[in-house]
Amino acid sequence: MATVARPASRRRAILSPPAEAQRGRTRKDLRAMTADGAIFSVMVGIGETYLPAFVLAAGMGELAAGLVATLPMVAGALLQLVSPAAVRWLGSHRRWVVLCAACQAMAFLPLAMAAWSGCISHWLVFGMAAVYWGSGMAAGPAWNSWAATLVPGAMRAGYFAHRTRFSQLGVLMGFLTGGFTLQYFAGTSRAITAFAALFLTAAVCRLISAGLLASQSEPTPPGNNHHRVSLAQLLAPRRSDGALLIYFFAVQTAAQIAGPYFTPYMLKHIRFSYYEYVALIATSYATKAVALPALGRLARRIGATQLLWVGGLAIAPVSAFWLVSNSFGYLLLVQVAAGLAWAGYELAMCLLFFEAIRDDERTSVLTTYNAGNAVATALGALLGGGILRLVGEAPETYLMIFGLSSIARLAAMLCLLRVPREEHTAEGAEQCRSLNGV
């Protein structure tokens, strides 16, 4: 006798109620996680990226504008060192991440009030920037550990690729909205108060993000099997990722010699409008988004280490390209090249670093890495800022530090000679393409 297949509806009915409930819970968590990524990214685009422009508009000077996006990261790195202990004390990744997200949102409120009133001080701006970076960096390692328990392994590649598209769109939307708002009020008596609207919007976005985080479940609370790994242990010769970290720190230092000073150079010396400034930055973001799928396929063909070599060599001359011309059209092409080069470097970096972290060391290693990366960022910014201070804030000095940054990036390639060959997986490539943090 032939066997009659049950209708799909009957097959679904066989599933136990707990299994159906779990599937529903997972779908709800993933929708909330996607929405959180998009709303968080709007905050980054409309708030974080305009801190240097705010410092310039407040008349604090070009050096302060360059340092505000980097120096507070050192204080933030110190604040986020409490993350592993805080997770253990609270007994929950979710509680700690939500608390950090709320603190990050609150950091924008004093900035918004200062912009509205016109009473702006260096201490306020740098202090709130430190709170912003500290709370954000503290949330990151815990969120990564938590997210790994929410997204089933079989669907991680597809899900995170889907999530990153919304995140990239959120950054662009926030950045473009902020730029258009500032350009609309540029040259008026309300030019500085326009930043109040940007920072208030950023705070609201992060509070909504915190609510979405709170709505997600925590199926696997942190246990007692998490190992603490110090920076000295992480850089020990016996660890395969030690040489890799040294290279990453060297590149970060080299890049930040120039990175923080492109904004004051564009707005103060080339005198680009906010429209032109936004177009240049958005071009780099858009190029990254378009290039990543092809770079992911390239990584699968040639391997992550080879892609890191390609990306490392490609990012070396990018800042020196600014020495050629100040033409807006030319710099648009430079931003396309920069976006492509950095997309390859960052994808290879993620592939090699993400897969090297053991599950029981993830929160500790990422916390330590954040601290070391912040120190490298501040060191590079201080080197560039020191040259500006000693030589003078003239256009030629900016071109000098742009060229020096390119030389330092090329010299950092020597550290890559000690990086061992590592295998990678296609799934890892997809995850690294899409993971943006909290």
N, C-alpha and C positions, 0 to 999 in steps of 0.2 A: 504494500500500500504506500502511495506517495505521501510524503510529509507536507502538510500545508503550513506555509510560513505565516507566522503571526503578523497582523498589521503593525505598522510602526507605533501606533498609539498604544497597542497592547504591550509591545516590547518596552516602551517607556514606562508603562504602569508597573512592570515587574521590578524596576529600580526601587530600592528601599527608600522610605521617606528621608532618613538621614543623608543618603547619597544625593538625592534631589536637592535637599536643603543646602548641602555643601556646594553643589554646582551653582545654585542661585547666589550663595554668599560670595563665591569666587567671581561671578560675573559682576556683582555689585561692587566688589573691591576694585576690580580692574577698571570699571567705568570711573570710579572716584579717583583712582590713581592717574588715569589719563587726564581728567579734568584738572587735578592738582598740578600736573606737569605744565599744562597750558596756562593756567592762571599764575603760577609761580613765574613762568617765563615772561608774562606781561609785566610783572613787577620788575624783573631784571631789565627789560627793555626800556621801561619808562622811568625807572628810579635809579638803579645802580649805575647804568651807563652814563647818566647825566650829572653825576656828582662832580667830575672835573669841570664841566661847563658851568655848574653852579658856583664853584669856587672862583672861576674866572669872572663871572657876572657880578659876584660880590666884591670884586676888587682885591682879592687876597694875593694875586700874583701868579705868574706862570709856574714858578717852582712848587708852590702849594698845590696848584691844579694837577701837577704831575705826581706829587706824592700822596694825594688824598686817596687814590685808588690802589695804593700799594703799601705805604707805611702802616696804616691801621691794621693791615693783615697780620703784622707781627703780634700786635696785642690780641687780635682775634685768634691767632694760632695758639697763644698761651691760654686763652679762655677755653678753647675747644679741647684742651688736654684733659679736662674733667669728664669728657664724654663717656669713656668706658666705665668709670666709677659711678657716674650718674645713672647709667643704664642699669648697672647692678643694684644700686640703691633703690631705684624706682621699681625694679623688677619688670621693666617693660621698655621696649624700643619705642612703641607708639607714644607713650606719655612723654618721653624725653623729646622726641621729634616734634610733637605738637607744641610743647613748651618752648622749644627753640624757635619754631616758626612764629609763635605769638610775639616773642621778644624781638625777632627780626622785623616784624611789622611795626612794633612800637618805636623802633629806632628812627623811622621816617617821620614820626609826628613832631618831635622837636625841630627837625629840619624844615618841615612845612610851616610851623609857627614862626620860625626865624625868618623864612623867606617872606611870609605875609607881613610881619612887623618891620622888617628891615634891620633888625638887631641881630647881626650875624657875627660870630666870633670864630677864630681858629679852633679854640678848645671845644666848642660845641660841635663843629663839623667833623673834626678828627675823632672826637669822643664817640659820636653817634656812628661814624663809619666803623670804628673798632667794635662797637656793640653789634652792628649789622654783620660784619664779617665773622666775628666770634660765634654768634648764634647760628649763622648759616653753616659755618664749617663744623660746628659741634653736631649739627643735625645730620650732616652727610654720611659719616660712617655708620651711624645707627640706622639711618634710612636704608642704606644698601643692604645691611644685614636683614632688616625687616622685610624689604621688598623680595629678597630671595626666598622667603617663606610664603609669600602671597601669590607669586606667579608660578604655576606648574612648569616644571622643566621642559616638557614637550612643546609648550607654546611660547617660551620666552623669546625666541628669535623673532617670531612674527609679531608678538605683542609689543615688544620694545621698539621695533621698527615703526609700528603704528603710533606709539606714544610720542616718539621723537618728532614726527611730522607735525603734530599739534604743538609741541614745545617750541620748535623752530618758528612756526607761524606766530606763536605768542610773543617771542622776542621781537620779531619784525614788526608786529602790530604795535607793541608798546614803544619801540624805538621810533617808528614813523610818527605815531601820535604825539610823542614828546617833541620831536623835531618840528613838526608842523605847528604845534602850540607855541613853542618858543619863537619860531620865525614870525608868527602872526603878531606877537607882542614886542618883537625886536624893535628898538628905537623909540619905544614909548615909555611913559612913566611907570608902567606896570610890567616892565621886562623882568625884573627880579621876582615880583610876586607870582609870575607865571609858574615858577618852580614850585610854589606851594601847591598848585593843582597837581603837578606831576608827582610830588612826594606823597600827597594825600591819596591819590589814586593807587600808588604803589603800596601804601599801607593797607588799603582796603583789599587789594588783590591778595596780599599775603595773609590777611585775616580769613578771607574766603578759602585760601589754600589750606590754612590750619584747620578750618572746619571740615574740609574734605579729607584731610589726613585723619582727623578724629573719628570720622565715620567708617573708616576701614577697620577690619578685624585684625587680630594678632593671634594666628593659630599656633604659633610656636614662640612663647615668651623666651627671653634669654635664659640660658642655663648656666651651670657652673663650669662648663667645659671650655670657656673662652680663655685663650692664653694671651698674656701681655707680652708684647715684643718691643723692646727698646730700640732706639735709633742705632745704637752701637751693634746690637744683635742683627738688625736689619742690614747693616752695611758690612757685616763680617764676610770675609773671603769665601767661607764655605757655602754661603747662600747665593744661589744663582742670580737672584734679583738685585744683589748689592751693587754690582757694576752698573746695572741698568739705572738704578736710582741716582748714582753719582752723575751719570750722563744727563738725566732729566733735570737735576738740580743745576748742572752747568749750563744747559740750554736756557733754563728759566732765568738764571742770572744774566746771561748774555742778552736775551730778548728784552728784559726789563730795563736795560740801559737806555733803550730807545722807546719802548712801548708806551709808558705813561706820558710821553712828551709829544706824541703826535697830535693830540687834541689841542693843547695850547699853540702849537706851531700852525695848525690849520686855521684856528679861530683868531689868533692874534697877529700872526706874521703874514700868512697868505691871505688872511681876511676873507675866508670863505663864509658864505651865508650858512645859516642852519640847514637850509635845504641842501646845499652842496655837501656839507658835513655829513648829514644823514644819508645822502645818496652814496657817499664813499664807504661809510661803515656798513650800510645795508648791502652793498655789492659784495663785500667779503663774506657776510653771513649767507647770502643767497648762493654764492659760488660753492661754499662748503656743502650746503644742502644738496645742490645739484650733483656735486662731484662724489659724494660719499658712496652711492651705490656702485659706481664704477671702481672706486678705490677698494671697496670691499671685495669685488671680484678679483682685482689685481692682487690683493693680499692673499686670497686663496690660491692663486697661481704661483706667486713668487715667494710667499712666506712673509711673516710679520717682520722678521729681522731685516730682510732685504728692503721691505717697504720703509722701515725706519731709516735705513741708510739713504734711500731716495728722498724721503721727507726731510731728513736732517740736512742734506745737501741743498734741497730746494728752498728751505727757509733762510739759509745763510745770506744770500744776496738781496733779499726782499727789502730790508730797510735801506740798503745802499741805493736802491732804485730811485729813492726820493731825491738823491743828489743830482739827477739828470734834468728834471724840469718840474715846475710848479703848475703846469697846465692841468686843468681839471680833467680833460679827456685822457691825457696820459696817465694821471693818477688813478682814474677808473680802471685802466688796464692793469696798473700795478696792484690794485686791490683784488682784481680777478686772480692774478698770479699768487698773491698772498693767501687768498682763500683756498686755492687749490693746494698750495704747498703746506699750509697749516692743517688742512683736512687730512692729508696723507700722514703727516707727522703724528697728529693726535690719534688717528685711528690705530696706527702701529703701536704707539705708546700704550693705548688702552688694551690692545690685544696681548701685548707682552706683560703688562703689569696686572691686568685683571685675572688672568689665568694662573699667575704665580702665587696668588694669595690663598692660603688654606682657609676653609670655612671657619675654623675655630680661632683664626688670627685676624679675621677681616676687620672688625671694628678697631682693634689695636693698631694694626698696620696702617690702615687708612688715616687714623688719627695722627700717628707719627709722621706719615708722609705729608699730610696737610701742614704740619708744623715746619718740617724741613723745606717744603715748597714755599711757604710764606716767608721764611727767612731768606731764601734765594731771591724771591720777588723783591723784598725790601732792599737787599744788598745791591741788586742791579739798579733799582730806582735811585738809591743813594749815590751810586757811582755816576749815573747820568746827571742827577741833580747837582752833585758836587762840581762837575765840569761846568755846568751852566752857571753856578754861583761864582766859580773862580774866573772863568773866561768872560762871562757876561751873557745875558739872555738875548743875543743877537741871532738873526737867521743863520749865519755861518756856524755858530756854535751848535745849533740844533742839527745841522747837516753833519757836523763833526761827530756827534754822539750817534747819529744814524749809521754812519760809516763804521764807527768803532763797534757798534752792536753786531754788524755783519761779520767783522773780523773775529769777534769773540764767539759767535755761533759756529763759524768754521773751525776755530780752534777747539771747540767742545767736541768735535767729531773724533778727536784723539781718544776721548774717554770711551767712545763706542767700540774701539778696537778690543776692549776687554769684555764686552758683552758676549756671553755664550749663545750659541745657536739654540733657539727654542722652537718647539713645535706649537702649532696653533690649530684651532678647530674652526669650521665654518660657523658653527653656532656662536662661538666666542666673537667672531667678527660681527655678526648681526647684533649681538648684545652691545658691543662697544660702539657700534654706529649709533645706538639709540639711547644709551644711558646718559642722562643729564644731571643726575643727582636729584635732590629734593626740589 
